[in-house]
């Protein structure tokens, strides 16, 4: 069955309705809002609530079947970790101190409120940063005292994406056969912390950012700050380096040693790269909600097709 893709008009309507929900939630919280300005609109809608020094982040593209309770828990973890990092003097996005430290639900949207960053003119979203940044963040996160679930990007969301892949017009039958074979091979190894430790007993698990931290920094006028902790979880540091290549891994290792961090396990990195590739393939299930992914994922799809099949 062909994917039913949102039209430009439907995408614009989603943005409009979410923006209205953000305005209503913000004013209910006592924030002064005279103008809303969209700063970013991909998987999440990010809006400046001018003149308040506050931005609101609203996830608008989610795996099918995501419940409000699951999303709230995920957003609360993001807020808690970012708040802790700031209190530990680690440069990170700061939850807005003008509202309670918790997600807010308005209509069908769940949102979080953040302090407006003084973004530099030369900031480029998702631009690759120095891998040493990832090592520094990992060194700081080791001490995080909160409880985190294991490998959230793989275990929360990807199962639903895999279930929704059948019928995707962007994947061949051969693609689907390989994707499901790799999924069934990886799930017993990465499905829980206990299973992971059985396979990799010498690898430490720790809090990780969950989504390539060196690619998720905001260049501000006073320096770089870490952002995007929505996938924060317990896991191996190799996940945060997945798919970035041997030069990135080598640079990470060079920075990790002086910080007292372990270097990368090559066998585990291979497994994490495969899991990350599978996440990209699974993301084709989101094309109906975010049509630009159809083109944006082509490079990763081509690289995956040309790579050796996973052998565990």
C-alpha angles and dihedrals in degrees: 000000000000119000114260100226123199113249122232088256092053092048090051090049091052090053092048094049093046091049091052090050090051091050092050094047093047095050090046087057091053098255118145109238121177098153137018118212123187110227099173135006119181121096089347131030111230116194133182110224097211133234090017114083089239137110124195123214119206122181106223102167113061137159113267111268097028106150126216089243093054092049093048092052091049093049092047090055089051092052094045095050095044091048091049092049092053091049087052089053093248110145103249139136109284125225108236111268088206094076135039117282096253141088118269124217119211121172105320095334131094114203144178129209124226139182113262109253122221093238117200121237092243096053113131117191114238093004111155114257133194110299087224086075090065091051091050092050092048090051089054096044093055089081096049105129100202128101114252132185120243121269098335098188090058100037102035114051103000093078089056092046092052090050089054098048098087110105096020107153090210097063129064125224087255090053091051094048091052094043093052092044091054091044091054090047096049100040096072090051100042102028095096141008090247093054091046092052090050090058098036106027095163096053118095119224119216141157109294133183092241101217118058101290095200088060093048103061125120116223105222129180090256096044142285124325128189118244144172106056096163091117096043109147148135112286148112117298087238090077091063089054097044116136095005098108138239096291091058091047091050092050090048091051091050090054096040097060098062089047092056092250125136120251124246121286105229096209092049091046089057090053093047091049089053092048091049091050089052090052089056091050090048089053089073084079087069095057093098089060095038111025095184088072090073089072098026094060096049095094092053092044091052092048091049093050090052095046124092116268114261116267117186 
